[in-house]
Amino acid sequence: VEGGARTVRGRHAAGADNVLVARALAGRFAALGLTVRLRPFAWRGHRIANVEAEHRVPGSDGAVLVTAHLDSTGDQGTYVDGAGVPRPYDPAADPAPGADDDGSGVAAVLAAAECLAGLLAAGRGPARTVRFVLFNAEEQGLVGSKVYARAAAAAGESIAGVLQMDMIAGRRGGGHTVEVHAGAGVSGPAAQASEELGEVLARAVSAVSASLTVERITGPGDPAAGRSDHASFHERGWAAVAVSENFFDGAEPASGTRQYHRPGDTLDDPDHDTGYATDIARGVTAAALTLAGL
Ligand SMILES: [Zn+2]
């Protein structure tokens, strides 16, 4: 900020740092040579933005989206005032590091973008448009992705598939399970197409990250149905899946983070494993680039 470093304490949609982070992430994508747009919208009086970075392919029959959410929250934490009396969470001031939720997904999207940039620099190009999108205000009811999907539908865009990564670093106990969520809260072609997309994704993850055990979760009973940004695309009739650590499905022993929506969701959290997140990111990137024709 103005030539100096600034420590970000949180990325809550109501916090001032959210806007700075969105701009910084846009800069990271721009440095890779992608076409970057901040897609602003209003949420409860706050002017915030989704971040979109695109490699456009003229004549593409649909865009492949690799996505995560850039906002965070600490609303499950315990907070006390100066006198030790419990007080409510203050989204504008309390820390919300969100390293796993969803810093891990954001880092993976950036890594996927770097991978595409490397291939482009080597003279290879996809057959489909590829977009990297970081949604805002996911924690407030999938607000940013709903705005984004609505606008895409209104513009008559074609989306071949959405690969959302939300919480991919939590690995308490050293499990190897990764969840691929294709379940949709809607029925019809989007639900079927999402199941097929989930199959493609599961195959890619298994192929390039053999250490992972892929758990495919399908159908309307999927506990992640409606719970991450992929759902906003189901509502508009597009294929979308969410990838996560072993967190949502309730199978025991769960091996996701214990710091969900707490100030302890930091890089130092012993529940986090960056190698595990890397394996997931590699698989999702392979699936996305394959879908894009690379
Ligand atoms: Zn999340």
Residues whose N, C-alpha, C, O or C-beta is under 5 A from the ligand:
A	BS01	ZN	D101 D102 D166
